[in-house]
Amino acid sequence: MHHGIKKLLFLGAGHAHVHVLASLAQHRPADLDVTVLTPFGYQTYSGMTPGFVAGHYTEADCRIALEPLVRAAGARWVQGRCNGIDPVGNTVSVTVAGGAQGVPATLPFDELSIDTGAVIDRARLEADMPGAATHALAVRPIEAFAQLWPQVMALAQQKPVSLAVVGAGAAGIELVFAAEQAIRQHGMPGARFTLITGGPEVAESYRPGVQRKVLRQLKRRGITVLREACVGMGAGEVLLGNGARLACDVPLLAIGTHAPPWLQGSGLALSDSGHVLVNAFQQSTSHPQVFAAGDVATRADVPHARSGVYAVRAGPPLAHNLLAFHQRQPLKPHQPPTNTLNLLSCGTGHAIASYGPLSLEGAWAWRWKDRIDRGFIERYRVGPRPAAQASGESVS
Ligand SMILES: Cc1cc2nc3c(=O)[nH]c(=O)nc-3n(C[C@H](O)[C@H](O)[C@H](O)COP(=O)(O)OP(=O)(O)OC[C@H]3O[C@@H](n4cnc5c(N)ncnc54)[C@H](O)[C@@H]3O)c2cc1C
């Protein structure tokens, strides 16, 4: 038995944490004081961001409002960003976000759960791709990207733009298709679209069947593929590894992400890539009172890809283990799936579905993705639907 109120602190409200909050709304022990630290009052769902760019969804469609979810969980919301963790003193240091008032400089905890996602580390970006931090529009943080995207559309309505997406993983592929759809429909004719892979083949982490399907769709849509590294950016141009310069009005960055720099020096056990190293219980291998899930974490026992699907799957075991730790009950191991369903949207209501070695494509796959994505948002919507969402149902 333990005595007194214990503090459970959540950093970020990513895919796993929204589930934990929803489950706390069903059952929260009276001796658990819960605080959620996030920079925004909403969580933007990345899976629907390409659909937002394509014009299928409004921004409101892609958002989970956090305040009602936090309130339903009997928790307190603090608007800010974590910028450091002391797992010996059990405190988190906080940077004020979005003009929030009265935010404490540190937050204490007895138990900590981290689901802040991965980031594009601007210092590393500038070292690898000088000029990119100034000239490119990065897809992360997604909230900033979503706010700036309308400026791209405004430019595309004034002139035939040249748009290049740097990064040909799932996010880059979906974005270039989405941008092409939106600008061909609503921009000036004559726009050009390029996907810069960094060197390898498009959709490198996918099986050959998916790669072939993606390449066929890119060709069909007139999107140029450059299997070159982007080594820098200047005003109106992208510099390539082979010395060529690509004229480019809109460089979008969808490159692989990094671990948050504030984890360095925290004393938490980290993987080689700097992510929080966790065991089968999603619990830090160095500090048992710290848990982590999603893109910020690496499983020490079964490392797996970083994707929303894995982050979602970690939600239920994390919810169980956070309460079990508090109540000194046995923790349950979480076995991440070996294969996951992947649905790659190619814009214009077409998607490629893959599971292990199998891959199929069609409009049905896009409708399937749309249903899953909207269902995810609905699951965590507390209270009435926002007006913009209710009127934004015009999905092609
Ligand atoms: C365009 C795009 C499309 C994608 N589509 C898919 C897809 O279809 N399927 C798929 O499986 N994966 C997809 N991904 C990958 C997916 O986005 C990530 O794997 C997923 O978001 C990871 O979830 P997470 O819970 O770890 O973190 P996130 O979803 O990134 O959530 C992090 C949360 O932490 C908050 N936060 C961030 N920093 C701090 C801080 N310092 N302090 C406090 N809070 C903080 C954020 O505001 C946010 O609430 C896509 C990615 C992109 C960019």
The ligand as a MOL file (V3000), in Angstrom:
LIG
                    3D

  0  0  0     0  0            999 V3000
M  V30 BEGIN CTAB
M  V30 COUNTS 53 58 0 0 0
M  V30 BEGIN ATOM
M  V30 1 C 2.3190 13.9220 -43.1730 0
M  V30 2 C 2.4290 12.6990 -42.3300 0
M  V30 3 C 1.5540 11.6510 -42.5360 0
M  V30 4 C 1.6590 10.4910 -41.7730 0
M  V30 5 N 0.7680 9.4750 -41.9970 0
M  V30 6 C 0.8420 8.3510 -41.2570 0
M  V30 7 C -0.0870 7.2850 -41.4650 0
M  V30 8 O -0.9750 7.3630 -42.3210 0
M  V30 9 N 0.0380 6.1770 -40.6950 0
M  V30 10 C 1.0210 6.0620 -39.7340 0
M  V30 11 O 1.0860 5.0490 -39.0550 0
M  V30 12 N 1.9090 7.0430 -39.5040 0
M  V30 13 C 1.8510 8.1790 -40.2420 0
M  V30 14 N 2.7530 9.2020 -40.0270 0
M  V30 15 C 3.7390 9.0570 -38.9480 0
M  V30 16 C 3.0890 9.5000 -37.6540 0
M  V30 17 O 2.7700 10.8600 -37.7450 0
M  V30 18 C 3.9640 9.3800 -36.4300 0
M  V30 19 O 4.5670 8.1230 -36.3940 0
M  V30 20 C 3.0750 9.5840 -35.2090 0
M  V30 21 O 2.5890 10.9180 -35.1860 0
M  V30 22 C 3.7960 9.3330 -33.9150 0
M  V30 23 O 2.8760 9.5260 -32.9040 0
M  V30 24 P 3.3090 9.9880 -31.4730 0
M  V30 25 O 2.1710 9.6670 -30.5830 0
M  V30 26 O 4.6300 9.4250 -31.1400 0
M  V30 27 O 3.5380 11.5630 -31.5520 0
M  V30 28 P 2.7250 12.8190 -32.2460 0
M  V30 29 O 1.5460 12.2870 -32.9500 0
M  V30 30 O 3.7800 13.5200 -32.9710 0
M  V30 31 O 2.2450 13.6080 -30.9770 0
M  V30 32 C 3.1580 14.3120 -30.1710 0
M  V30 33 C 2.4320 15.1850 -29.1800 0
M  V30 34 O 3.3740 15.7720 -28.2920 0
M  V30 35 C 3.2610 17.2010 -28.2830 0
M  V30 36 N 4.6030 17.7030 -28.0410 0
M  V30 37 C 5.6270 17.7810 -28.9290 0
M  V30 38 N 6.7340 18.2560 -28.3290 0
M  V30 39 C 6.4060 18.4710 -27.0360 0
M  V30 40 C 7.1250 18.9290 -25.8860 0
M  V30 41 N 8.4070 19.2860 -25.9680 0
M  V30 42 N 6.4700 19.0250 -24.7100 0
M  V30 43 C 5.1690 18.6610 -24.6040 0
M  V30 44 N 4.4540 18.2060 -25.6420 0
M  V30 45 C 5.0560 18.1030 -26.8390 0
M  V30 46 C 2.6580 17.5180 -29.6200 0
M  V30 47 O 2.0230 18.7790 -29.6490 0
M  V30 48 C 1.6830 16.3680 -29.7490 0
M  V30 49 O 0.5600 16.5900 -28.9180 0
M  V30 50 C 2.6620 10.3750 -40.7870 0
M  V30 51 C 3.5480 11.4380 -40.5820 0
M  V30 52 C 3.4250 12.5940 -41.3190 0
M  V30 53 C 4.4020 13.7210 -41.0790 0
M  V30 END ATOM
M  V30 BEGIN BOND
M  V30 1 1 1 2
M  V30 2 1 2 3
M  V30 3 2 2 52
M  V30 4 2 3 4
M  V30 5 1 4 5
M  V30 6 1 4 50
M  V30 7 2 5 6
M  V30 8 1 6 7
M  V30 9 1 6 13
M  V30 10 2 7 8
M  V30 11 1 7 9
M  V30 12 1 9 10
M  V30 13 2 10 11
M  V30 14 1 10 12
M  V30 15 2 12 13
M  V30 16 1 13 14
M  V30 17 1 14 15
M  V30 18 1 14 50
M  V30 19 1 15 16
M  V30 20 1 16 17
M  V30 21 1 16 18
M  V30 22 1 18 19
M  V30 23 1 18 20
M  V30 24 1 20 21
M  V30 25 1 20 22
M  V30 26 1 22 23
M  V30 27 1 23 24
M  V30 28 2 24 25
M  V30 29 1 24 26
M  V30 30 1 24 27
M  V30 31 1 27 28
M  V30 32 2 28 29
M  V30 33 1 28 30
M  V30 34 1 28 31
M  V30 35 1 31 32
M  V30 36 1 32 33
M  V30 37 1 33 34
M  V30 38 1 33 48
M  V30 39 1 34 35
M  V30 40 1 35 36
M  V30 41 1 35 46
M  V30 42 1 36 37
M  V30 43 1 36 45
M  V30 44 2 37 38
M  V30 45 1 38 39
M  V30 46 1 39 40
M  V30 47 2 39 45
M  V30 48 1 40 41
M  V30 49 2 40 42
M  V30 50 1 42 43
M  V30 51 2 43 44
M  V30 52 1 44 45
M  V30 53 1 46 47
M  V30 54 1 46 48
M  V30 55 1 48 49
M  V30 56 2 50 51
M  V30 57 1 51 52
M  V30 58 1 52 53
M  V30 END BOND
M  V30 END CTAB
M  END
